[in-house]
Amino acid sequence: MTDVASAESTSSGSKQHLGWALVLISVAQLMVVLDGTIVNIALPFIQHDLDIETANLRWVVTGYALAFGSLLLLGGRLGDLYGRRRVFMTGLVIFGVASLLGGLATNEGLLLTARAFQGFGAALASPAALALIATTFPAGPARSRAFAVYAAMSGVGAAVGLLLGGWLTGLDSVFGLDVEGWRLTLLINTPIGIVTALLAPRFLNESESHPGELDLPGAVTGTLGVLGLVYGISRAGTDGWGDTWTLASIGAGLLLLATFLLIERRVEHPLLPVRVFANRTRAASFVAMFFAPAAMFAMFFYLSQYIQTVMGYSPIQAGVAFLPFCFGLVAAAGISSNLINRIDPRFLAGVGTLMAAVALYGFSLIPHDTSALPIHDIQASYWADILPYIVLMSFGMGMTFVPLTLTAVHHLRDQDTGIGSGVLNTMQQVGGALGLSLLATVATQTIDDLVGGLGAAAAKASAQVAPAQQVIAQHQIFTAGATDAFLLGSGLMLIASLVTWAFLNVKHQELATDGPEAPVHVG
């Protein structure tokens, strides 16, 4: 009886331990993801307070994304080599301190530097968080549920960032202290990041370390290569694909990545072992997770502008309008984590990507102007033309993220779990940047064509366009560009679906097993 009671107590303690471990990992991942969007609504206030030129304002957002995306491979490998818990904690501390410096920044340079260091901290913490799930939770339902929570945090982070950023920016004081609201969007990270780091040793186990095996040439060329690629792609969205610096940056990035691949084939302990890509299912997961976030960016970027610019919603109302996406994704992730134990991931992710593609096509049909409608008709337009597709998109992404995240790191060797997580995160970041640039190119081309045509028609008629008519025309032109972007996003999601159906061939029974895959012999 004593042995049975002891066993039950141990089992209960283990479950509680895993529960708190998941809380820490989830909080860290949510914080890292939402920081990509939390300052968006605060940008005009930041510009005013710190006297930042309009041309440099985008670096408040882009600086974080560049540092985060370019350092993910290095961050993932450092976790494998020096201990994932240690790197996870280090990343959170750097993130928290950088957030403090950014929140207290008195000039543009300090803020941009702080945002870059936030990205560095995120690049250390995020792949370590995913690797800790893969190595802490046993294969089967427990790991599937943990991945569902992780995927939900990754998916809702952008929407939560918009809502939280809008609310914090509107605050004039906290605990009676006068403080600019935009500073709170950064300062809120400091206590969360530091406390999470301090609690990590109590609930997370440390992994085996392999110091002295860092591939420094690979780290330098790989990091700079991804940095050049992401910067060039991001620049293309604002300056065009024919811009000199865009082409130079993309060219340099590709050259450095080619050098990186040559180095990786020759060193004894590569930063990115080729065996990570040898499994067809894992490679398919990486490719699908490249295209899916690229398409999802269309919804957040253009729909948030449409709701505010065309429909006249305030920033807070726009954030609330996206809440159904958060609830739907969390619900779908929970359902997907249960179904993954009985249904092959190909069917879950395949159906999920098709649902998301249909939702993006639905967004391409939104009304081109609602400015002349009464307020109750504008609300009716949201309920009829937008909300159904937001919900469909949320369920589609929830059904997609969980199985693809699980298959991307499944059966990786223990010493490769961190870099595998880093590759997955890098694919999402690079895919998102490329997708947004492609979408912006299509939307901008449509808008420029329509503006040129409208100007030519007005000049030919020698007519003065009334201000009210100008506003309506601007709304219609913007929506025409946005709907073309949504249509392209739907196509990108269909590519992700095609890759999933064709190449994701792992069975659900295999996902319930642990241990590395059999060695792959090339030749």
C-alpha positions as CSV (number, residue, x, y, z in Angstrom):
1,M,0.0,0.0,0.0
2,T,2.8,2.3,0.9
3,D,4.5,1.7,-2.5
4,V,1.3,2.3,-4.3
5,A,0.7,5.6,-2.5
6,S,4.3,6.6,-3.1
7,A,3.9,5.9,-6.8
8,E,0.7,7.8,-7.0
9,S,2.3,10.8,-5.2
10,T,5.3,10.6,-7.6
11,S,2.9,10.5,-10.6
12,S,0.9,13.5,-9.3
13,G,4.1,15.5,-8.6
14,S,5.4,14.7,-12.1
15,K,2.1,15.9,-13.7
16,Q,2.2,19.1,-11.6
17,H,5.9,19.6,-12.6
18,L,5.0,19.2,-16.3
19,G,2.1,21.6,-15.9
20,W,4.3,24.4,-14.5
21,A,6.9,23.7,-17.1
22,L,4.4,24.2,-19.8
23,V,3.2,27.5,-18.1
24,L,6.7,28.9,-18.2
25,I,7.4,27.8,-21.7
26,S,4.0,29.2,-22.9
27,V,4.4,32.5,-21.2
28,A,7.9,33.0,-22.7
29,Q,6.7,32.1,-26.2
30,L,3.6,34.4,-26.0
31,M,5.8,37.2,-24.8
32,V,8.3,36.7,-27.7
33,V,5.6,36.5,-30.4
34,L,3.4,39.4,-29.3
35,D,6.4,41.7,-29.1
36,G,6.5,41.7,-32.8
37,T,3.2,43.6,-33.0
38,I,2.6,45.2,-29.5
39,V,4.4,48.4,-30.5
40,N,2.6,48.8,-33.8
41,I,-0.3,50.9,-32.5
42,A,2.1,52.9,-30.3
43,L,4.3,54.0,-33.2
44,P,2.8,57.5,-33.6
45,F,3.3,58.2,-29.9
46,I,6.9,56.9,-30.0
47,Q,7.6,59.1,-33.0
48,H,6.2,62.2,-31.3
49,D,8.0,61.6,-27.9
50,L,11.4,60.6,-29.3
51,D,11.3,62.8,-32.4
52,I,11.9,59.9,-34.8
53,E,11.9,60.7,-38.5
54,T,9.1,58.9,-40.4
55,A,11.6,57.0,-42.6
56,N,13.3,55.5,-39.5
57,L,10.1,54.7,-37.6
58,R,9.7,51.3,-39.2
59,W,13.0,50.2,-37.6
60,V,11.2,50.0,-34.3
61,V,9.4,47.0,-35.6
62,T,11.8,45.8,-38.3
63,G,14.8,45.9,-36.0
64,Y,13.3,43.4,-33.7
65,A,12.2,41.1,-36.5
66,L,15.6,41.2,-38.2
67,A,17.5,40.4,-35.0
68,F,15.0,37.7,-34.1
69,G,14.9,36.0,-37.5
70,S,18.6,36.1,-38.3
71,L,19.8,34.7,-34.9
72,L,17.4,31.8,-34.6
73,L,19.7,29.2,-36.1
74,L,22.5,30.2,-33.8
75,G,20.1,30.4,-30.8
76,G,18.8,26.9,-31.4
77,R,22.3,25.4,-31.7
78,L,23.6,27.2,-28.6
79,G,20.8,25.4,-26.7
80,D,22.0,22.1,-28.0
81,L,25.6,22.8,-27.1
82,Y,25.4,24.7,-23.8
83,G,22.1,23.5,-22.2
84,R,18.6,24.4,-23.4
85,R,17.5,25.6,-19.9
86,R,20.5,27.8,-19.5
87,V,20.1,29.3,-23.0
88,F,16.3,29.7,-22.4
89,M,17.0,31.6,-19.1
90,T,19.7,33.7,-20.7
91,G,17.4,34.7,-23.5
92,L,14.6,35.7,-21.1
93,V,17.0,37.8,-19.0
94,I,18.4,39.6,-22.1
95,F,14.8,40.1,-23.3
96,G,13.7,41.5,-20.0
97,V,16.7,43.9,-19.6
98,A,16.4,45.1,-23.2
99,S,12.7,45.7,-22.6
100,L,13.6,47.9,-19.6
101,L,16.1,49.9,-21.6
102,G,13.7,50.3,-24.4
103,G,10.9,51.4,-22.1
104,L,13.2,54.0,-20.5
105,A,14.7,55.1,-23.8
106,T,15.2,58.9,-24.1
107,N,16.3,58.9,-27.8
108,E,15.9,57.0,-31.0
109,G,19.3,55.3,-30.9
110,L,18.7,53.7,-27.5
111,L,15.3,52.5,-28.4
112,L,16.4,50.9,-31.6
113,T,19.4,49.2,-29.9
114,A,17.1,47.9,-27.2
115,R,14.7,46.5,-29.8
116,A,17.6,44.7,-31.5
117,F,18.7,43.2,-28.2
118,Q,15.1,42.1,-27.6
119,G,15.3,40.2,-30.8
120,F,18.5,38.6,-29.7
121,G,17.0,37.5,-26.4
122,A,13.9,36.1,-28.3
123,A,16.2,34.2,-30.7
124,L,17.8,32.4,-27.7
125,A,14.5,31.7,-25.8
126,S,12.1,30.7,-28.6
127,P,13.9,27.7,-30.1
128,A,15.0,26.6,-26.6
129,A,11.3,26.7,-25.5
130,L,10.2,24.4,-28.4
131,A,13.1,22.0,-27.8
132,L,12.3,21.9,-24.1
133,I,8.8,20.7,-24.9
134,A,10.1,18.0,-27.2
135,T,12.6,16.7,-24.6
136,T,10.6,17.3,-21.4
137,F,7.1,15.9,-22.3
138,P,6.8,12.1,-23.1
139,A,5.6,11.1,-26.6
140,G,1.9,10.7,-27.0
141,P,-1.1,12.8,-25.6
142,A,1.0,14.8,-23.1
143,R,3.4,16.0,-25.8
144,S,0.6,16.7,-28.2
145,R,-1.2,18.8,-25.7
146,A,2.0,20.7,-24.9
147,F,2.6,21.4,-28.6
148,A,-1.1,22.5,-28.9
149,V,-0.5,25.1,-26.2
150,Y,2.8,26.2,-27.7
151,A,1.2,26.5,-31.2
152,A,-1.8,28.5,-29.8
153,M,0.6,30.9,-28.1
154,S,2.5,31.3,-31.4
155,G,-0.7,31.8,-33.3
156,V,-2.5,34.2,-31.1
157,G,0.5,36.2,-30.1
158,A,0.2,38.7,-33.0
159,A,-3.5,39.4,-32.2
160,V,-2.9,39.7,-28.5
161,G,0.0,42.1,-29.2
162,L,-2.3,44.4,-31.2
163,L,-5.0,44.3,-28.4
164,L,-2.6,44.7,-25.5
165,G,-0.6,47.4,-27.3
166,G,-3.7,49.4,-28.0
167,W,-4.8,49.2,-24.3
168,L,-1.4,50.0,-22.8
169,T,-0.9,52.9,-25.2
170,G,-4.1,54.5,-24.0
171,L,-3.1,54.5,-20.4
172,D,-1.9,57.8,-18.9
173,S,-0.7,56.5,-15.5
174,V,0.0,53.4,-13.6
175,F,-0.2,53.2,-9.8
176,G,-0.5,57.0,-9.8
177,L,2.7,57.5,-11.8
178,D,2.7,59.6,-14.9
179,V,4.2,57.4,-17.7
180,E,3.7,57.5,-21.5
181,G,1.5,54.5,-22.5
182,W,3.8,53.4,-25.3
183,R,6.6,52.7,-22.7
184,L,4.4,50.2,-21.0
185,T,4.3,48.1,-24.2
186,L,8.0,47.4,-23.5
187,L,8.2,47.7,-19.7
188,I,5.6,45.0,-19.2
189,N,8.1,42.4,-20.5
190,T,10.7,43.0,-17.8
191,P,9.0,41.5,-14.7
192,I,7.5,38.7,-16.8
193,G,10.8,37.7,-18.5
194,I,12.9,37.9,-15.3
195,V,10.4,36.0,-13.1
196,T,10.0,33.3,-15.7
197,A,13.8,32.9,-16.0
198,L,14.1,32.7,-12.2
199,L,11.5,29.9,-12.0
200,A,12.9,27.9,-14.8
201,P,15.5,25.9,-12.7
202,R,12.7,24.7,-10.5
203,F,10.5,23.2,-13.2
204,L,12.7,22.6,-16.2
205,N,15.4,20.0,-16.5
206,E,18.7,20.9,-18.0
207,S,19.9,19.1,-21.2
208,E,23.3,17.5,-21.8
209,S,25.8,20.1,-23.0
210,H,28.6,19.8,-25.6
211,P,30.8,22.9,-25.1
212,G,33.6,23.5,-27.5
213,E,31.7,22.2,-30.5
214,L,30.4,25.6,-31.8
215,D,30.8,26.0,-35.5
216,L,31.9,29.6,-35.5
217,P,32.4,30.1,-39.3
218,G,29.0,28.5,-39.8
219,A,27.4,30.7,-37.1
220,V,28.8,33.9,-38.7
221,T,27.9,33.1,-42.4
222,G,24.6,31.6,-41.5
223,T,23.5,34.5,-39.3
224,L,24.7,37.2,-41.7
225,G,23.1,35.3,-44.6
226,V,19.7,35.1,-43.1
227,L,20.0,38.7,-41.9
228,G,20.8,39.9,-45.5
229,L,18.0,37.8,-46.9
230,V,15.4,39.0,-44.4
231,Y,16.5,42.6,-44.7
232,G,16.4,42.6,-48.4
233,I,13.0,40.9,-48.6
234,S,11.6,43.3,-45.9
235,R,13.0,46.3,-47.8
236,A,11.4,45.0,-51.1
237,G,8.0,45.5,-49.4
238,T,8.6,49.3,-49.0
239,D,11.2,50.2,-51.6
240,G,10.4,47.7,-54.4
241,W,12.2,44.7,-55.8
242,G,14.2,46.8,-58.2
243,D,15.8,48.9,-55.4
244,T,19.6,48.7,-55.4
245,W,19.9,48.0,-51.7
246,T,17.2,45.4,-51.9
247,L,19.0,43.5,-54.7
248,A,22.4,43.9,-53.0
249,S,21.1,42.7,-49.7
250,I,19.3,39.6,-51.1
251,G,22.3,38.8,-53.3
252,A,24.8,39.1,-50.4
253,G,22.4,37.0,-48.2
254,L,22.2,34.2,-50.8
255,L,26.0,34.2,-51.3
256,L,26.6,34.0,-47.6
257,L,24.0,31.2,-47.3
258,A,25.7,29.3,-50.1
259,T,29.0,29.7,-48.3
260,F,27.3,28.5,-45.1
261,L,26.1,25.3,-46.8
262,L,29.6,24.6,-48.1
263,I,31.1,25.1,-44.6
264,E,28.5,22.8,-43.1
265,R,29.5,19.9,-45.4
266,R,33.1,20.1,-44.3
267,V,33.2,20.8,-40.5
268,E,33.1,18.0,-37.9
269,H,30.4,19.6,-35.8
270,P,28.2,21.7,-38.1
271,L,25.8,24.4,-36.9
272,L,23.1,22.9,-39.1
273,P,23.6,19.1,-39.6
274,V,22.2,18.0,-43.0
275,R,20.6,15.0,-41.2
276,V,18.0,17.5,-39.9
277,F,16.6,17.7,-43.4
278,A,17.0,14.0,-44.4
279,N,13.6,13.0,-43.1
280,R,11.0,13.7,-45.8
281,T,8.2,14.5,-43.3
282,R,10.3,16.9,-41.4
283,A,11.4,18.7,-44.5
284,A,7.8,18.9,-45.7
285,S,6.9,20.4,-42.3
286,F,9.5,23.1,-42.7
287,V,8.3,24.0,-46.2
288,A,4.7,24.1,-45.2
289,M,5.5,26.3,-42.2
290,F,7.3,28.6,-44.6
291,F,4.2,29.3,-46.7
292,A,1.5,29.2,-44.0
293,P,2.7,32.2,-41.9
294,A,3.5,34.0,-45.2
295,A,-0.2,33.8,-46.0
296,M,-1.4,34.5,-42.5
297,F,0.4,37.8,-42.5
298,A,-2.1,39.0,-45.1
299,M,-4.9,38.7,-42.6
300,F,-3.2,40.6,-39.8
301,F,-1.5,43.3,-41.9
302,Y,-4.2,44.2,-44.3
303,L,-7.3,43.3,-42.4
304,S,-6.3,45.4,-39.4
305,Q,-5.8,48.4,-41.7
306,Y,-9.1,47.8,-43.5
307,I,-11.0,47.6,-40.2
308,Q,-9.5,50.9,-39.0
309,T,-9.2,52.9,-42.2
310,V,-12.3,51.8,-44.2
311,M,-14.7,50.7,-41.4
312,G,-13.6,53.4,-39.0
313,Y,-12.8,51.3,-36.0
314,S,-10.6,52.6,-33.3
315,P,-7.3,50.8,-32.4
316,I,-8.9,49.2,-29.4
317,Q,-12.0,48.2,-31.4
318,A,-9.8,46.7,-34.1
319,G,-8.0,44.6,-31.4
320,V,-11.3,43.4,-30.1
321,A,-12.4,42.5,-33.6
322,F,-9.6,40.0,-33.7
323,L,-10.4,38.4,-30.4
324,P,-12.5,35.7,-32.1
325,F,-9.4,34.6,-33.9
326,C,-7.6,34.1,-30.5
327,F,-10.5,32.1,-29.1
328,G,-11.0,30.0,-32.3
329,L,-7.3,29.2,-32.6
330,V,-7.0,28.1,-29.0
331,A,-10.1,25.9,-29.4
332,A,-8.9,24.4,-32.6
333,A,-5.4,23.7,-31.2
334,G,-7.1,21.8,-28.3
335,I,-9.2,19.8,-30.7
336,S,-6.2,19.1,-32.9
337,S,-4.1,17.9,-30.0
338,N,-6.8,15.3,-29.3
339,L,-7.3,14.2,-32.9
340,I,-3.6,13.9,-33.6
341,N,-3.6,10.7,-31.4
342,R,-6.2,9.1,-33.8
343,I,-5.7,10.8,-37.1
344,D,-2.6,11.2,-39.2
345,P,-1.1,14.7,-39.3
346,R,-1.4,14.9,-43.1
347,F,-5.2,15.0,-42.8
348,L,-5.3,17.5,-40.0
349,A,-2.8,19.9,-41.5
350,G,-4.1,19.3,-45.0
351,V,-7.7,20.2,-44.0
352,G,-6.5,23.1,-41.9
353,T,-4.6,24.7,-44.7
354,L,-7.6,24.3,-47.0
355,M,-9.8,26.0,-44.4
356,A,-7.3,28.9,-44.2
357,A,-7.1,29.2,-47.9
358,V,-10.9,29.5,-48.2
359,A,-10.9,32.1,-45.4
360,L,-8.3,34.2,-47.2
361,Y,-10.4,33.9,-50.4
362,G,-13.4,35.1,-48.4
363,F,-11.4,38.2,-47.2
364,S,-10.8,39.0,-50.9
365,L,-14.6,39.5,-51.3
366,I,-15.0,42.2,-48.6
367,P,-16.9,45.4,-49.5
368,H,-14.7,48.1,-51.0
369,D,-16.2,50.9,-49.1
370,T,-18.3,51.2,-45.9
371,S,-17.7,54.9,-45.0
372,A,-21.2,56.0,-46.2
373,L,-23.0,53.3,-44.2
374,P,-24.8,53.9,-40.8
375,I,-22.9,52.6,-37.8
376,H,-25.2,49.6,-37.4
377,D,-24.7,48.6,-41.1
378,I,-20.9,48.8,-40.6
379,Q,-21.3,46.5,-37.6
380,A,-23.5,44.2,-39.7
381,S,-20.8,44.2,-42.4
382,Y,-18.2,43.0,-39.8
383,W,-20.6,40.2,-38.7
384,A,-21.4,39.1,-42.2
385,D,-18.3,39.8,-44.3
386,I,-15.4,39.5,-41.9
387,L,-16.2,37.5,-38.7
388,P,-17.1,34.2,-40.4
389,Y,-13.7,34.2,-42.2
390,I,-11.8,35.2,-39.1
391,V,-13.3,32.2,-37.3
392,L,-12.6,29.9,-40.3
393,M,-9.0,31.2,-40.4
394,S,-8.5,30.6,-36.7
395,F,-9.7,27.0,-36.9
396,G,-7.7,26.4,-40.1
397,M,-4.4,27.7,-38.5
398,G,-5.1,25.8,-35.2
399,M,-5.5,22.6,-37.2
400,T,-2.3,23.4,-39.1
401,F,0.1,24.6,-36.5
402,V,-0.2,21.7,-34.0
403,P,0.6,18.8,-36.4
404,L,3.2,20.6,-38.3
405,T,5.1,21.7,-35.2
406,L,4.9,18.2,-33.8
407,T,6.2,16.6,-37.0
408,A,8.9,19.2,-37.5
409,V,10.8,18.1,-34.3
410,H,9.6,14.5,-34.0
411,H,12.3,11.8,-33.8
412,L,15.1,14.3,-34.0
413,R,18.2,13.2,-32.2
414,D,18.4,14.8,-28.8
415,Q,21.5,16.7,-29.7
416,D,19.7,18.2,-32.7
417,T,16.4,19.3,-31.1
418,G,17.4,22.9,-30.5
419,I,18.7,23.4,-34.1
420,G,15.6,21.7,-35.4
421,S,13.4,24.2,-33.5
422,G,15.6,27.0,-34.7
423,V,15.1,25.9,-38.3
424,L,11.3,25.8,-37.8
425,N,11.2,29.3,-36.3
426,T,13.6,30.6,-39.0
427,M,11.3,29.3,-41.8
428,Q,8.3,31.0,-40.1
429,Q,10.2,34.3,-39.9
430,V,11.7,34.3,-43.4
431,G,8.4,33.0,-44.8
432,G,6.5,35.8,-43.1
433,A,8.9,38.5,-44.3
434,L,8.8,37.1,-47.9
435,G,5.0,36.7,-47.8
436,L,4.4,40.2,-46.5
437,S,6.8,41.7,-49.2
438,L,5.1,39.8,-52.0
439,L,1.6,40.8,-50.7
440,A,2.8,44.4,-50.4
441,T,4.1,44.4,-53.9
442,V,0.8,43.1,-55.4
443,A,-1.3,45.5,-53.3
444,T,0.9,48.5,-54.1
445,Q,0.9,47.7,-57.8
446,T,-2.9,47.6,-57.8
447,I,-3.2,50.8,-55.8
448,D,-0.7,52.6,-58.0
449,D,-2.5,51.5,-61.2
450,L,-5.9,52.6,-59.8
451,V,-4.5,56.0,-58.5
452,G,-2.9,56.6,-61.9
453,G,-6.1,55.8,-63.8
454,L,-8.2,57.9,-61.5
455,G,-5.9,60.9,-61.8
456,A,-5.9,60.6,-65.6
457,A,-9.7,60.4,-65.7
458,A,-10.0,63.5,-63.5
459,A,-7.5,65.4,-65.6
460,K,-9.3,64.5,-68.8
461,A,-12.6,65.6,-67.4
462,S,-11.1,68.8,-65.9
463,A,-13.2,68.1,-62.8
464,Q,-12.5,68.9,-59.2
465,V,-13.2,65.8,-57.0
466,A,-15.1,66.6,-53.8
467,P,-13.3,65.7,-50.5
468,A,-16.0,63.2,-49.6
469,Q,-15.6,61.5,-53.0
470,Q,-11.9,61.5,-52.5
471,V,-12.2,59.6,-49.2
472,I,-14.5,57.1,-50.8
473,A,-12.1,56.6,-53.7
474,Q,-9.2,56.2,-51.4
475,H,-11.1,53.5,-49.4
476,Q,-12.0,51.7,-52.6
477,I,-8.5,51.8,-54.0
478,F,-7.0,50.6,-50.7
479,T,-9.5,47.7,-50.5
480,A,-8.8,46.7,-54.1
481,G,-5.1,46.4,-53.3
482,A,-5.9,44.5,-50.0
483,T,-8.2,42.1,-51.7
484,D,-5.6,41.2,-54.3
485,A,-3.1,40.6,-51.4
486,F,-5.7,38.3,-49.8
487,L,-6.1,36.4,-53.1
488,L,-2.3,35.9,-53.3
489,G,-2.3,34.8,-49.6
490,S,-4.9,32.2,-50.4
491,G,-2.7,30.9,-53.2
492,L,0.3,30.7,-50.8
493,M,-1.8,28.7,-48.4
494,L,-2.8,26.3,-51.1
495,I,0.9,25.7,-51.8
496,A,1.3,24.8,-48.1
497,S,-1.7,22.5,-48.4
498,L,-0.3,20.8,-51.5
499,V,3.1,20.2,-49.8
500,T,1.3,18.7,-46.7
501,W,-0.9,16.3,-48.7
502,A,1.9,15.2,-50.9
503,F,4.8,14.7,-48.5
504,L,3.7,14.6,-44.9
505,N,3.5,10.8,-44.6
506,V,4.1,10.0,-40.9
507,K,1.4,8.0,-39.2
508,H,-0.2,9.1,-35.9
509,Q,0.9,5.9,-34.3
510,E,4.5,6.8,-34.9
511,L,4.0,10.2,-33.2
512,A,3.3,8.3,-30.0
513,T,6.8,6.8,-30.0
514,D,9.9,8.3,-28.6
515,G,13.6,8.1,-29.6
516,P,15.6,9.2,-32.6
517,E,14.9,8.0,-36.1
518,A,17.1,5.4,-37.7
519,P,20.3,6.7,-39.2
520,V,19.9,7.8,-42.9
521,H,22.6,6.5,-45.2
522,V,23.2,8.7,-48.2
523,G,24.7,7.2,-51.3
